[in-house]
Amino acid sequence: MKKKILSILLLAVLVFSVTACGSNESKNKSNTSKDNAVTSKELTVDDLSIDDFKWEMYDDDDEEHTGSGLYFTNNSKYDVIGLDISYKVKSDLSYDDLYKGFRKYENDYGSLTELVAGGEIDTLIKKGEKLDFLKITVDYSLYYYLDDGQMELMEPKELKIGVVNGSKLYHATYDFELETWELDPTTIVVNSLPDEDKFKAIPKPVGEYFVLMFNRSDYGEIYSYGITKETYDKYIKSLQSAGFESEPDSSTFHFEGDKDKYRVTAGFKVGEGKYGVNEEKMEIRVEIREYD
């Protein structure tokens, strides 16, 4: 299954660099605003309820979207970064119904009983906010869309989300069969960077939240969530004001600049187009490289 880890999350994108970030947690001092911080206490599974998250398949009459997909609403008291929901074939399904519904995938996936479908997006879904549309495809593929008849043959398997609580991002997984939540023991610090020269060389990242995804002695990558194109443009101007001269190939959505021994690459993304997510969700990624 092609996973990102809700790149931050998600999962492995959620957790991918979670280890590196988590190891610096005790050294980082969060500057999360009081408005963003729900509480300072550690998040536990008792703080989460599956009833706080609502999803529904979109209406057949919705002409804006093709293939099966769902709307997702975050009714919890936490902001969510990253969403990954998977489906499995219903356990009580007869083989005849299974074959009729999914026979075209038999050669690609062998045992149809192990067929998995899902969708994922690495974006910010604030408390009380609705994600416009998330496509559900076979094995998270770009091409194998499910129709309504096929979705009726499947049931939810797992929900994975990144939960912001105070200055930390938690990776939470809900198992629909066991009806239980599980929290990854490793958390990620939000809105804080290590006290290192390469991070001091750039202006403070913008957005509702920013997260250090990867960090080496000569390289760092930061994801920012909850920004707009206007906010992104202002950040690029702040990079230029800090002395980073842009490269000729820099564009409206991509910036490369050098200053002394540092190179900054900033990119602006509008949603995750391959899954049909609404274009109101935006993110910025900043990379810093240090050369000898």
C-alpha positions in Angstrom: 0.0 0.0 0.0 1.3 3.3 -1.0 1.5 5.5 2.2 2.9 8.8 2.9 2.6 9.1 6.4 0.1 11.6 6.6 3.7 12.7 5.9 3.8 13.8 9.3 1.9 11.7 10.3 0.9 9.5 8.7 2.1 8.0 8.8 5.7 6.4 8.4 4.8 11.2 6.2 3.1 10.7 9.6 6.4 9.2 11.3 8.7 9.4 8.7 10.8 11.7 10.4 9.1 11.5 13.6 12.0 9.9 15.3 14.3 12.8 14.4 11.8 15.4 15.6 10.9 13.5 18.7 14.5 13.2 19.8 14.8 16.9 19.8 11.6 17.4 21.7 13.2 18.0 25.1 15.5 20.6 23.6 12.8 22.6 21.8 10.7 25.3 23.4 7.3 25.6 21.9 6.0 29.0 21.0 2.5 27.8 20.2 -0.1 30.5 20.8 -2.7 30.1 23.5 -5.4 30.0 20.9 -3.9 26.9 19.3 -3.1 25.1 22.5 -6.0 23.0 23.8 -4.2 21.9 26.9 -0.8 21.3 28.3 -1.5 17.8 29.6 -0.5 14.8 27.6 -3.1 13.4 25.2 -4.5 10.0 26.0 -6.8 7.7 24.1 -9.5 8.6 26.6 -9.4 12.1 25.1 -10.4 10.9 21.7 -13.8 9.8 20.5 -14.6 8.4 17.0 -18.0 10.1 17.3 -16.2 13.5 17.1 -15.2 12.7 13.4 -17.9 12.5 10.8 -17.5 11.3 7.2 -20.0 10.6 4.5 -19.9 9.5 0.9 -20.6 12.4 -1.5 -23.9 12.5 -3.4 -24.2 10.8 -6.8 -25.6 14.1 -8.1 -22.4 15.9 -7.2 -21.0 16.7 -10.6 -17.8 18.4 -9.3 -16.2 15.0 -8.4 -15.7 11.7 -10.1 -15.2 8.3 -8.4 -16.0 7.4 -4.9 -15.1 9.9 -2.2 -16.1 11.3 1.1 -16.6 14.5 3.0 -14.8 14.6 6.4 -15.8 16.9 9.3 -13.6 17.4 12.4 -16.0 18.0 15.3 -13.4 17.3 17.9 -11.8 20.0 20.1 -8.5 19.4 18.4 -7.0 20.6 15.2 -6.0 17.7 12.9 -2.9 17.6 10.6 -3.2 14.8 8.1 -5.9 12.3 7.4 -5.7 8.7 6.2 -8.8 6.4 6.1 -8.8 2.9 4.8 -11.5 0.4 3.9 -11.6 -3.4 3.7 -13.9 -5.9 2.1 -16.8 -6.8 4.4 -16.1 -9.9 6.3 -19.6 -11.4 5.7 -19.5 -10.9 2.0 -20.0 -14.0 -0.2 -17.4 -14.8 -2.8 -19.9 -14.4 -5.6 -20.7 -10.9 -4.5 -17.0 -10.2 -4.0 -16.1 -11.5 -7.5 -18.9 -9.6 -9.2 -17.9 -6.4 -7.5 -14.1 -6.6 -7.9 -13.3 -9.2 -10.6 -11.4 -6.6 -12.7 -8.8 -6.3 -9.9 -8.3 -10.1 -9.4 -5.2 -10.3 -11.6 -3.5 -7.3 -9.9 -4.3 -8.1 -6.3 -4.7 -11.9 -6.1 -7.0 -12.7 -3.2 -9.9 -10.3 -3.4 -10.7 -10.8 0.2 -7.5 -8.8 1.1 -8.4 -5.9 -1.2 -7.9 -2.5 0.5 -9.1 0.9 -0.5 -8.4 4.3 1.0 -7.5 7.9 0.7 -5.1 10.2 2.4 -4.2 13.9 2.6 -1.4 15.8 4.4 -3.2 19.1 5.3 -4.7 21.0 8.2 -8.3 20.3 9.2 -9.2 22.7 12.0 -11.7 21.9 14.7 -15.2 22.4 13.4 -13.9 22.4 9.8 -15.1 20.2 6.9 -12.7 18.7 4.3 -14.5 19.2 1.0 -13.7 15.9 -0.7 -11.3 13.0 -0.4 -11.2 10.3 -3.1 -11.3 6.7 -2.1 -9.3 4.4 -4.5 -8.2 0.8 -4.6 -4.9 0.4 -2.8 -4.6 4.2 -2.7 -4.0 4.2 -6.4 -4.4 7.2 -8.6 -6.4 5.3 -11.2 -8.6 2.6 -9.6 -11.6 4.6 -8.5 -14.5 2.8 -6.7 -18.1 3.2 -7.8 -21.0 3.3 -5.4 -21.8 -0.4 -5.8 -18.2 -1.3 -4.8 -18.2 1.0 -1.8 -21.3 -0.8 -0.5 -19.2 -4.0 -0.4 -16.6 -2.4 1.9 -16.4 -1.2 5.5 -14.0 1.1 7.3 -10.8 -0.5 8.5 -8.6 2.3 10.1 -8.6 6.0 10.5 -5.2 7.7 11.0 -4.9 11.4 12.0 -2.4 13.7 13.4 -3.8 15.4 16.5 -2.5 18.8 17.7 -2.5 19.1 21.5 -0.6 22.0 23.0 2.9 22.0 21.6 2.8 18.5 20.3 1.5 16.5 17.3 0.2 13.0 18.1 -0.2 10.2 15.6 -3.6 8.5 16.4 -5.0 5.4 14.9 -8.6 4.1 15.3 -9.3 0.4 14.6 -12.9 0.0 13.5 -13.0 -3.7 14.2 -11.6 -3.4 17.7 -13.3 0.0 18.3 -10.1 1.3 20.0 -7.7 4.2 19.6 -4.0 3.8 19.7 -1.4 6.6 20.1 2.1 6.4 18.8 4.5 6.9 21.7 6.6 9.3 19.6 5.3 12.8 19.3 6.4 15.8 17.1 7.0 19.3 18.4 5.0 22.0 16.6 5.9 25.6 16.1 9.4 25.3 17.3 12.8 24.7 15.8 16.2 23.6 17.2 18.7 26.3 18.2 20.9 25.7 15.2 22.6 28.2 12.9 20.8 27.0 9.7 17.4 27.7 11.2 18.6 31.0 12.6 19.5 32.0 9.0 15.8 32.1 7.9 12.8 34.0 9.1 10.4 32.2 11.4 8.1 29.9 9.3 4.5 31.1 8.8 1.2 29.3 9.1 -1.1 28.0 11.8 1.4 25.3 12.5 4.9 24.4 11.3 6.7 21.2 11.9 10.3 20.1 11.5 10.0 17.0 9.3 13.7 16.1 8.6 16.8 17.4 10.2 20.5 16.6 9.5 23.6 18.6 10.2 23.5 20.0 6.6 19.8 19.8 5.8 16.4 20.6 7.3 12.9 20.4 6.0 9.9 22.2 7.5 6.2 21.8 6.7 3.8 24.7 7.3 0.1 24.2 7.5 -2.9 26.6 7.3 -1.5 29.3 5.1 -2.7 31.3 2.1 -1.0 32.3 -1.1 -0.8 35.8 0.3 0.9 34.6 3.5 3.3 32.6 1.3 4.2 35.6 -0.8 4.9 37.6 2.3 7.2 34.9 3.6 9.1 34.9 0.3 9.6 38.6 0.6 10.9 38.1 4.2 13.4 35.6 2.8 14.6 38.1 0.2 14.8 40.8 2.9 17.0 38.5 4.9 19.4 38.4 2.0 18.4 35.3 0.1 18.8 36.1 -3.6 16.3 34.2 -5.8 17.4 31.9 -8.6 16.3 32.6 -12.2 14.0 29.6 -12.2 12.0 30.7 -9.1 8.3 31.1 -9.9 5.0 32.0 -8.3 4.8 28.7 -6.4 8.5 27.9 -6.1 11.5 29.9 -4.7 15.2 29.1 -4.5 17.6 31.5 -2.9 21.2 31.6 -1.7 22.8 33.5 1.2 26.3 32.8 2.3 26.6 29.0 2.7 22.8 28.4 2.9 20.3 27.6 0.2 16.6 27.9 0.8 13.9 26.2 -1.3 10.4 27.2 -0.6 7.4 25.7 -2.3 3.7 26.4 -2.2 1.2 23.6 -2.7 -2.6 23.8 -3.2 -4.2 20.7 -1.7 -3.5 17.2 -2.9 -4.9 17.2 -6.4 -4.6 13.5 -7.1 -7.2 12.9 -4.4 -9.5 15.7 -5.4 -9.2 17.6 -2.1 -10.6 21.1 -2.2 -8.2 23.8 -3.1 -8.7 25.8 0.1 -6.2 23.7 1.9 -2.6 25.0 1.4 0.9 24.3 2.7 4.4 25.6 2.4 7.6 23.6 2.6 10.9 25.2 3.3 14.2 23.4 2.9 17.6 24.6 4.1 20.9 23.2 2.9 24.2 24.1 4.4 27.3 23.8 2.2 30.9 23.5 3.3 
